[in-house]
Every structure is written in C-alpha cells, then in structure tokens.
C-alpha cells in the first residue's frame, strides 16, 4: 500500500517542492523494457550522437583528443564501428585535463569523488539531470528485483564519514523513513555485535534487503553457525563488491530467499542488474554504452576484457569511452527472460586484482576466493603484492587451520605462479577495510 502511495502521491509532491523529475524518468525507463533489442540500439545510437555533438561543441579536450585518430567532426562518426575507433579515456587523462573535459556551458555541476582501488581519490562531475537519470536507472533495476522505490527495504551499507550532528541524524532518519527504508551501518558490524544486527532485521521485517557482499556474507555465516532464526525477506540485492557463487549460496541458506547481484561504480551508478528468471546481468544500454576491449584496445565480446563505458546523459562532464578499471565478459545473445537489455555474462574483477610475475604471467584475482573457501580454518583473507617477486598472504584463522593447509595453499598458487613468487604468510587478527568500507581480497600495488 505505502509503495503505491509513495510513488504516485508522496514522491510527486516531494518532487514539486524539490524541482526534480525522478518518477517521470523511472516511468520512461521502465517503458523501455517493452522495446525490442533493435529499438534499444536505435535509441542508444540517437542519444550517443547527441552526446558526441555536445562534446565537439562544448569541450576543448575531446576535439583535440579525437583529431589524433583522424576524427574531426560528428560527420566522421557514422556507425558504432566508427565510434569504437575513438581513443580510450583513462583516469589519468581526466585528472590531467579535468577543466578541458568539463563542458563550457555546464551549470551547477555536482562534484563527486571516489577513493578507488588505488587509494588515490579520483574526482569527476556530472550535471543535475544526469544525476536524476542515474537514480532512475538504479530504481528501475532494483524495482525488477523487488526492491523498488518505496518498498520496505533494509540496507546493510556504509555510513557517512564523521560524527553527524543531532539535527543531521534526525533529518537523515526522517528522510529514510520517508523512503520506507532502514539503514544499518556495515562499517560498525563485528563478531561481538552481529546478534544486534539480526535483532534489527527481525524487528524491522523488511520486504527486501540491499547490502555490500562481504558484510552480508559474514552475517550469514554467523547466523548459520549459531543456528539463529532470522526473518526472511522476499529478495536480497548485493552490490559494491563481487558476489562469488559460494557467497550467494551461504547467504541464501541463512536468509531462506533468493539473492541477486548488481554491478555498478561511482562514476555511473548502476550499470547492470540480474533478472529474477535466470540471474543474468542485464546492462542498462538505454543509459550507457558499455564495451569491453582487449590489451590492444580492440573491442571484443565473448571473452573477458577491460570495461569501457560512456554515459549517454552526463553533459556536464562527458565521460566517453572511459576505462573504469573493471573487467567483464559481454555476450551477444538473448537472456530468455522478457527483459530486452543486453547481457553481461560475468564480472571478472578489477585489473588491479591481477597478481603478476616477473616473466609476465597474470594470476586472476578470482582464483583466491575459490581457493580459500575450501579451507574451514580460514575465516578471512587478503593477498597483497607490493613487489614483483613476492606475494603477502594475510589470513585470519581459527582452530582448524593447519600447517598442511599452508602447504596446500602454496602448492595451488604455485601451479599458476610456477614458483616465481615468494609466498609470505601472515596470520593476523584483523584485515582493515578500505576507506569506503569494502574488503578487497586482492591488492596489486605494481
């Protein structure tokens, strides 16, 4: 009842006061799900042409950047194949040419930053309309998974930095109640207070839950280990971190409901979300152009590549063919469900998650979660590479960990490293989270 009232009455009234048009955008984006794949491609191309024309006219960076490959006007970009010839834009490019990428007609841009996997803040901007659109895309994806606008949802998510004032705490609490959601601080959760988080879930009885992967996985393990009864929501959405299949299985067992993965980044918000029918990630191609490229910068499908993303609606600071640091596999086939959006078959981690050797070998970060899950003596882990010849393995262990486990781990890693890495095992009491409250399983500082 509240969901319908919120979307059709309360939210429109709120938007009249705030001057937003979020609900209108959600409605339009939901209508796109009735389109055919060809209609979606046509729409994407039309919006892309408008963005490229804008970049030619209102930024000083892109005309010079594209001229290096013989692209001098919008007339030189007649097809998606022409678009794929445009040079890739990196974080370093944006940092170095920041002012030249911001549109000269931009007004009241929203400034954002992300700590990034390198720990070095990355800054960018977007216009207000673009920000509203990406919120609408998020609510559409959450909506088809049962956690849409106004649904009673519990978030196990990160909290704002710093101690809020009493006024801000009251304001935030009222704001979340208006949206029909409850926020639990994942940063503050530990083994000593996990039972209180279960109590909060049981008291709130949410229809849906949205959470970082690792805090929810740890909470699920706690629930199973202590045989605790927990209220089962109808749906659980995870995000912000890779969801491994073994983690999905544990969370589903603990909460007795389906778990769905979502994928995004701070620069673009929600990029893809699974469908309920087949749990395949559908890309928001009516809002973004998502490509993958190989090491030579050539567009590829059907195999893992570096993600290259274009935001079709960020006119304030256009990010065009931007390499965001993630890797994924795109496939050119239909899902089988009614959702016409294209498919991302897998999220393959970040480039920085790759462990390297002196001879040029690359060990994918996906190896380590699948390796360490086999050892009941390991509660948490992180592998960290600071030198090309060594790999530090941080482990939080329990009474079941043995020297044979250590030997087996080394043997498995050396199957791929071929003894090029000195493996340094450190048994620790804690593995710090990143500043954004996430747990990184692999870190390569090279």
VOGU-3710 file (C-alpha; in Angstrom, 3 decimals, decimal comma):
1> xxxxxxxxxx> 0,000/0,000/0,000  2,688/2,501/1,051  4,746/1,697/-2,071  1,908/2,801/-4,396  1,064/5,861/-2,305  4,731/6,836/-2,139  5,346/6,571/-5,871  2,094/8,086/-7,133  1,303/10,648/-4,429  4,053/11,430/-1,907
11> xxxxxxxxxx> 7,042/11,372/-4,263  5,427/13,585/-6,949  4,517/16,117/-4,229  8,077/15,990/-2,897  9,455/16,488/-6,410  7,270/19,550/-6,948  8,973/21,128/-3,955  12,483/19,960/-4,888  12,152/20,581/-8,628  13,085/17,007/-9,601
21> xxxxxxxxxx> 11,556/14,625/-12,134  12,754/11,247/-10,839  9,422/9,410/-11,058  8,927/10,581/-14,641  12,340/9,198/-15,597  11,670/5,892/-13,818  8,417/5,535/-15,763  10,135/6,246/-19,089  12,985/3,823/-18,384  10,513/1,110/-17,347
31> xxxxxxxxxx> 8,686/1,608/-20,665  11,971/0,861/-22,443  11,718/-2,701/-21,135  8,833/-3,242/-23,588  11,058/-2,317/-26,540  12,813/-4,747/-28,854  16,625/-5,050/-28,800  16,719/-3,204/-32,137  14,668/-0,313/-30,741  17,056/-0,107/-27,783
41> xxxxxxxxxx> 20,063/0,013/-30,113  18,440/2,739/-32,206  17,691/4,788/-29,089  21,243/4,319/-27,816  22,717/5,471/-31,131  20,493/8,576/-31,251  21,485/9,595/-27,719  25,139/8,842/-28,410  25,149/11,096/-31,481  23,719/13,946/-29,390
51> xxxxxxxxxx> 26,392/13,448/-26,731  29,221/13,371/-29,279  27,940/16,568/-30,927  27,836/18,199/-27,497  31,410/17,084/-26,759  32,622/18,580/-30,047  30,880/21,887/-29,346  31,304/22,348/-25,606  34,554/20,692/-24,516  38,066/21,612/-25,558
61> xxxxxxxxxx> 39,531/18,194/-24,726  37,620/15,818/-26,990  38,039/17,614/-30,367  41,831/17,649/-29,883  41,880/14,103/-28,485  39,847/12,662/-31,335  41,720/14,607/-34,022  44,747/12,422/-33,228  42,952/9,482/-34,873  41,501/11,478/-37,759
71> xxxxxxxxxx> 38,074/12,231/-36,251  37,394/15,946/-36,816  33,596/16,242/-36,690  30,419/14,346/-35,919  30,214/13,513/-39,634  33,245/11,247/-39,188  31,300/9,040/-36,771  28,553/7,361/-38,798  28,370/3,946/-37,115  29,192/2,194/-33,849
81> xxxxxxxxxx> 32,288/0,847/-35,605  33,442/4,439/-36,151  32,697/5,174/-32,504  34,875/2,223/-31,464  37,840/3,921/-33,178  37,774/6,800/-30,705  40,711/6,605/-28,276  40,117/5,331/-24,754  39,965/7,796/-21,874  41,713/6,873/-18,620
91> xxxxxxxxxx> 41,543/8,215/-15,094  44,927/9,866/-15,671  43,554/11,635/-18,777  40,648/13,011/-16,765  42,842/14,132/-13,884  45,340/15,810/-16,211  42,751/17,520/-18,460  39,976/17,989/-15,910  38,961/21,559/-16,788  39,030/20,845/-20,522
101> xxxxxxxxxx> 36,625/17,901/-20,132  34,061/19,854/-18,096  31,574/21,342/-20,578  31,919/25,112/-21,046  28,141/25,515/-20,773  27,809/23,414/-17,593  25,917/24,999/-14,717  25,682/23,739/-11,149  27,566/20,506/-11,792  27,637/18,028/-8,922
111> xxxxxxxxxx> 31,206/17,236/-7,872  31,969/13,673/-6,789  34,996/11,652/-5,802  35,847/8,026/-5,287  38,740/6,623/-3,284  39,201/3,999/-5,961  41,089/0,759/-5,645  44,405/2,603/-5,701  43,520/4,678/-2,656  44,142/7,834/-4,679
121> xxxxxxxxxx> 40,991/9,992/-4,871  39,520/10,255/-8,353  37,329/13,292/-8,969  34,694/13,907/-11,609  31,499/15,899/-12,181  28,021/15,388/-13,560  25,074/17,650/-14,235  21,918/17,541/-12,127  19,782/15,974/-14,864  22,316/13,175/-15,310
131> xxxxxxxxxx> 22,299/12,515/-11,572  18,499/12,205/-11,558  18,592/9,863/-14,541  21,118/7,532/-12,923  18,938/7,415/-9,792  16,016/6,433/-12,031  18,098/3,677/-13,637  19,006/2,371/-10,201  15,367/2,303/-9,066  14,344/0,529/-12,277
141> xxxxxxxxxx> 16,902/-2,226/-11,697  16,080/-2,505/-8,009  12,408/-2,494/-8,973  12,529/-5,537/-11,238  14,216/-7,353/-8,317  11,542/-6,382/-5,796  13,387/-3,564/-4,010  11,981/-0,609/-5,929  11,008/2,890/-4,909  9,007/2,837/-1,667
151> xxxxxxxxxx> 9,428/-0,888/-0,926  10,159/-1,649/2,725  13,899/-2,207/2,469  16,723/-2,707/4,944  20,169/-1,543/3,820  23,336/-3,041/5,301  25,513/-0,326/3,854  28,304/2,126/4,609  27,718/5,172/6,793  28,726/8,776/6,194
161> xxxxxxxxxx> 32,201/9,747/7,320  32,389/11,689/10,591  30,018/12,077/13,504  26,710/13,625/12,391  25,102/16,339/14,473  21,854/15,626/16,296  19,970/17,705/13,722  21,511/15,803/10,802  20,802/12,455/12,488  17,130/13,364/12,916
171> xxxxxxxxxx> 16,950/14,689/9,349  18,545/11,510/7,916  16,240/9,299/9,959  13,138/11,111/8,697  14,469/11,016/5,130  14,966/7,237/5,256  11,558/6,692/6,860  10,004/8,703/4,032  11,646/6,335/1,527  10,431/3,371/3,667
181> xxxxxxxxxx> 13,908/2,071/4,407  16,108/1,353/7,389  19,892/1,822/7,324  22,314/-0,390/9,279  25,968/0,633/9,328  28,036/-2,197/7,839  31,259/-0,419/8,871  30,411/-0,866/12,562  29,459/-4,547/12,397  31,747/-7,098/14,044
191> xxxxxxxxxx> 31,500/-10,542/15,638  30,698/-9,009/19,026  27,587/-7,145/17,820  26,297/-9,266/14,932  23,435/-10,550/17,078  22,093/-6,977/17,355  22,020/-6,717/13,544  19,943/-9,912/13,400  17,629/-8,436/16,029  17,234/-5,277/13,917
201> xxxxxxxxxx> 16,302/-7,370/10,868  13,811/-9,428/12,866  12,280/-6,294/14,349  12,025/-4,392/11,030  10,826/-7,394/8,938  11,871/-5,937/5,556  10,382/-6,909/2,220  13,836/-6,520/0,666  17,452/-6,178/1,747  20,300/-4,386/-0,040
211> xxxxxxxxxx> 23,851/-4,929/1,146  27,557/-4,916/0,493  28,581/-8,502/-0,269  31,153/-9,249/2,432  29,320/-7,868/5,497  26,194/-9,805/4,485  28,232/-12,953/3,853  29,871/-12,662/7,284  26,470/-12,081/8,903  25,044/-15,102/7,054
221> xxxxxxxxxx> 27,884/-17,301/8,303  27,234/-16,065/11,835  23,509/-16,890/11,523  24,220/-20,408/10,250  26,990/-21,133/12,750  24,873/-20,071/15,735  21,631/-21,540/14,334  19,837/-18,192/14,698  16,320/-17,660/13,384  16,177/-14,644/11,063
231> xxxxxxxxxx> 13,243/-13,029/9,251  13,368/-13,980/5,540  12,863/-11,035/3,168  11,360/-11,717/-0,242  14,537/-10,633/-2,041  18,157/-9,676/-1,336  20,282/-7,482/-3,603  24,062/-7,273/-3,293  26,404/-4,695/-4,750  29,629/-2,693/-4,434
241> xxxxxxxxxx> 31,753/-5,863/-4,361  31,997/-9,048/-6,437  29,478/-11,723/-5,425  31,042/-15,175/-5,624  28,769/-18,167/-6,069  29,774/-19,750/-2,767  28,850/-16,494/-1,004  25,464/-16,411/-2,733  24,764/-19,966/-1,558  25,631/-19,186/2,071
251> xxxxxxxxxx> 23,508/-16,000/2,112  20,536/-17,785/0,530  20,814/-20,590/3,076  20,928/-18,168/6,027  18,051/-15,932/4,902  15,997/-18,526/3,003  15,426/-16,277/-0,010  16,877/-15,546/-3,438  19,985/-13,357/-3,715  20,568/-11,196/-6,792
261> xxxxxxxxxx> 23,728/-9,459/-7,887  24,007/-5,882/-9,132  27,012/-4,160/-10,643  27,991/-0,526/-10,816  30,593/2,056/-9,958  30,537/5,550/-8,541  31,127/7,186/-11,919  27,938/5,683/-13,418  25,959/4,172/-10,507  24,052/1,024/-11,596
271> xxxxxxxxxx> 25,474/-0,494/-14,783  23,727/-3,870/-14,721  21,445/-5,991/-12,552  20,414/-9,622/-12,625  16,967/-10,713/-13,695  14,864/-12,888/-11,415  14,263/-15,551/-14,057  17,832/-16,541/-14,947  20,073/-14,392/-12,711  21,830/-12,925/-15,740
281> xxxxxxxxxx> 23,177/-9,371/-15,565  21,252/-7,013/-17,862  23,174/-3,906/-18,968  21,433/-0,520/-18,879  22,140/0,114/-22,557  19,460/2,801/-22,802  21,534/4,904/-20,407  25,104/3,781/-21,097  27,292/2,411/-23,858  29,208/-0,497/-22,315
291> xxxxxxxxxx> 32,046/-2,115/-24,245  34,942/-4,452/-23,477  38,389/-4,223/-25,064  41,459/-6,443/-25,098  45,014/-5,437/-24,219  45,377/-3,793/-27,635  42,291/-1,646/-27,080  40,242/-3,599/-29,635  36,534/-4,184/-28,994  35,724/-7,788/-28,058
301> xxxxxxxxxx> 32,748/-9,930/-26,992  32,574/-13,432/-25,580  35,789/-13,115/-23,590  36,991/-11,145/-20,599  38,120/-7,598/-21,287  38,571/-4,151/-19,784  35,278/-2,315/-19,373  34,867/0,861/-21,417  31,843/2,974/-20,526  30,105/6,036/-21,983
311> xxxxxxxxxx> 27,437/7,884/-20,007  24,853/9,000/-22,567  23,456/11,767/-20,366  26,358/13,347/-18,473  26,556/16,576/-20,428  28,236/18,389/-17,531  31,469/16,391/-17,817  31,190/13,846/-20,617  32,898/10,525/-19,928  33,246/8,973/-23,376
321> xxxxxxxxxx> 34,918/5,573/-23,841  36,145/5,764/-20,267  38,174/2,844/-18,880  36,858/2,432/-15,347  39,283/-0,291/-14,184  36,813/-3,197/-14,062  36,845/-6,307/-16,213  33,820/-8,187/-17,528  32,630/-10,530/-20,257  29,898/-9,354/-22,642
331> xxxxxxxxxx> 27,950/-11,796/-24,798  25,823/-11,198/-27,866  22,845/-13,410/-27,055  19,394/-13,024/-25,533  18,719/-13,962/-21,916  15,484/-15,865/-22,397  13,536/-13,675/-19,985  11,315/-10,784/-21,090  13,974/-8,143/-20,365  15,365/-6,940/-23,734
341> xxxxxxxxxx> 18,512/-5,314/-22,301  21,800/-6,974/-23,383  23,780/-9,388/-21,229  26,968/-9,177/-19,205  27,797/-12,841/-18,594  30,310/-12,225/-15,813  32,100/-9,595/-13,773  35,723/-10,614/-13,816  37,207/-8,323/-11,191  39,383/-5,275/-11,411
351> xxxxxxxxxx> 42,567/-5,048/-13,421  44,382/-4,304/-10,184  43,151/-7,612/-8,763  45,507/-9,436/-11,107  48,674/-10,786/-9,458  51,766/-10,558/-11,663  55,084/-12,359/-12,033  58,446/-11,237/-13,394  58,052/-13,366/-16,519  54,771/-11,653/-17,407
361> xxxxxxxxxx> 52,251/-14,145/-16,055  48,952/-12,798/-14,687  47,022/-14,677/-11,998  43,347/-13,603/-11,911  42,005/-12,426/-8,586  39,083/-14,866/-8,927  41,489/-17,712/-8,089  41,857/-16,707/-4,450  38,212/-16,709/-3,247  37,719/-20,110/-4,868
371> xxxxxxxxxx> 40,934/-21,395/-3,310  40,479/-20,150/0,248  36,812/-21,186/0,523  37,998/-24,787/0,600  39,714/-24,325/3,994  37,422/-24,246/7,036  40,350/-22,958/9,101  40,340/-19,617/7,257  37,802/-17,005/8,326  39,064/-14,141/6,171
381> xxxxxxxxxx> 41,926/-13,468/3,789  43,661/-10,917/1,630  46,540/-11,294/-0,806  48,740/-8,285/-1,400  51,529/-7,772/-3,899  53,978/-4,908/-3,373  56,932/-6,432/-5,214  57,074/-8,402/-8,454  58,862/-11,316/-6,772  56,675/-11,834/-3,701
391> xxxxxxxxxx> 53,088/-12,181/-2,518  51,878/-11,455/1,005  49,008/-13,657/2,196  47,096/-12,235/5,165  44,940/-14,784/6,976  42,533/-14,622/9,888  42,411/-18,249/11,007  40,614/-20,409/13,550  41,456/-23,606/15,400  41,006/-25,723/12,262
401> xxxxxxxxxx> 43,903/-24,133/10,363  46,916/-26,414/9,978  50,421/-26,328/8,550  49,179/-28,730/5,883  46,656/-26,064/4,838  49,511/-23,602/4,416  51,395/-26,096/2,281  48,335/-26,878/0,148  47,668/-23,163/-0,466  51,266/-22,567/-1,539
411> xxxxxxxxxx> 51,136/-25,586/-3,853  47,925/-24,364/-5,535  49,217/-20,803/-6,056  52,481/-22,140/-7,475  50,517/-24,116/-10,065  49,956/-20,725/-11,691  52,953/-18,719/-10,448  55,374/-21,573/-11,192  57,466/-20,709/-8,105  58,188/-17,185/-9,319
421> xxxxxxxxxx> 56,644/-15,672/-6,201  57,933/-15,849/-2,658  54,807/-16,557/-0,620  54,768/-14,762/2,743  52,047/-15,988/5,123  50,947/-13,562/7,861  48,421/-14,753/10,454  46,666/-11,606/11,673  43,817/-10,629/13,993  42,242/-8,114/11,623
431> xxxxxxxxxx> 42,270/-7,109/7,960  41,303/-3,441/7,599  38,525/-2,427/5,230  39,052/0,235/2,592  38,012/3,808/3,388  34,697/3,071/1,647  34,057/0,098/3,919  34,804/-2,658/1,408  37,004/-5,709/1,776  39,488/-6,174/-1,047
441> xxxxxx> 40,541/-9,761/-1,479  43,467/-8,970/-3,784  45,653/-5,897/-3,943  48,363/-5,356/-6,534  50,449/-2,226/-5,962  52,658/-2,693/-9,023
//
